[in-house]
Amino acid sequence: MGNFTLGRYIPLDSPVHRMDPRAKIMAMILMLVAIFFPAGWIGYALIFAVAAGMILLARLSFGFIWKSMKPMLFMMIFLLVINCLVLHTGTPLFAIGAFTIYSDAIFQTLYIIVRLLLMIMITTCLTATTKPLDMTLGIEDLLKPFERIHVPAHEIAMLISIALRFIPDLIEETERIMKAQESRGVDLREGKLTERIMAILSLIVPLFVSAFQRAEDLANAMEARGYAPGEPRTRYKVLRMETRDYVLVTGAACVLAAMIWLAYFA
């Protein structure tokens, strides 16, 4: 679990770190939408090149990005097994006992895996280069137009920011509880199914208690500082878009346009 890096901010001095959070959020949304267009391997290579360029520009290591992908390996293997059992179209590749593996099962799994990996790369790059407070301000500004239809922009932005902020803390708390349980003789990795279920319950219960305690402490701290949802608030930091921010959003829009062209006109 220590390999889980989504939501973890990395304080570096890079052009991507200095960009406006609204521009990075809009660029991320455009890139995520572009991923779901069936543009083929050329389109996915284009998105990968752009995402890798942003990671290098942000001075992040690919090892850090890989750590955020490792927890998804089990899901990828599970998808491969399910597709091999369900999809029976395409060219037969080889047989394992009574089951025959077809080409469509492999290609469908590869498409899903590539999409997942690209989404993880893009979202990790955003969270690693954007402070939680800046993320809150950016989301709130982007949701401002929806306040006319009574959408609580500030509250939604605050909830998202708190969720992203506490993901690493919950991961660390889980590791601490696992080590404490293992030191008391609880085996979380081996044993019968019933024994493993009981071991997992011994992990979940204290984790929930700790999470609720953190939530209560946070609520008391916000209340003590005079936080009141729905009340008008002033800002110490005012966001301003610069030329580089417009370039980023325009570049993401161009990638989306290229994916649409490759999917329907190429």
TAZIQUI-V468634 format. One record per backbone hydrogen bond with DSSP energy under -0.5 kcal/mol. CO is the residue of the C=O (numbers start at 1). NH is the residue of the N-H. Records with the same first field share a line. If there is no record, write none. Layout:
# TAZIQUI-V468634
CO: NH ; NH
This chain:
# TAZIQUI-V468634
1: 4
3: 5
5: 8
7: 9
9: 11
10: 12
12: 14
14: 18
16: 19
20: 24
21: 25
22: 26
23: 27
24: 28
25: 29
26: 30
27: 31
28: 32
29: 33
30: 34
31: 35
32: 36
33: 36
34: 37
37: 39
39: 43
40: 44
41: 45
42: 46
43: 47
44: 48
45: 49
46: 50
47: 51
48: 52
49: 53
50: 54
51: 55
52: 56
53: 57
54: 58
55: 60
56: 59
57: 15
61: 65
62: 66
63: 67
64: 68
65: 68 ; 69
66: 69 ; 70
67: 71
69: 72
70: 73
72: 76
73: 77
74: 78
75: 79
76: 80
77: 81
78: 82
79: 83
80: 84
81: 85
82: 86
83: 87
89: 104
91: 103
94: 101
95: 97
96: 99
99: 96
100: 102
101: 93 ; 94
102: 106
103: 107
104: 108
105: 109
106: 110
107: 111
108: 112
109: 113
110: 114
111: 115
112: 116
113: 117
114: 118
115: 119
116: 120
117: 121
118: 122
119: 123
120: 124
121: 125
122: 126
123: 127
124: 128
125: 129
126: 129 ; 130
128: 10
131: 135
132: 136
133: 137
134: 138
135: 139
136: 140
137: 141
138: 142
139: 143
140: 144
141: 144
143: 146
144: 147
145: 148
146: 149 ; 151
147: 150
150: 152
151: 153
152: 156
153: 157
154: 158
155: 159
156: 160
157: 161
158: 162
159: 163
160: 164
161: 165
162: 166
163: 167
164: 168
166: 170
167: 171
168: 172
169: 173
170: 174
171: 175
172: 176
173: 177
174: 178
175: 179
176: 180
177: 181
178: 182
179: 183
180: 184
181: 184 ; 186
182: 185
186: 188
192: 196
193: 197
194: 198
195: 199
196: 200
197: 201
198: 202
199: 203
200: 203 ; 204
201: 205
203: 207
204: 208
205: 209
206: 210
207: 211
208: 212
209: 213
210: 214
211: 215
212: 216
213: 217
214: 218
215: 219
216: 220
217: 221
218: 222
219: 223
220: 224
221: 225
222: 227
223: 226
228: 231
236: 238
242: 245 ; 246
243: 247
244: 248
245: 249
246: 250
247: 251
248: 252
249: 253
250: 254
251: 255
252: 256
253: 257
254: 258
255: 259
256: 260
257: 261
258: 262
259: 263
260: 264
261: 265 ; 266
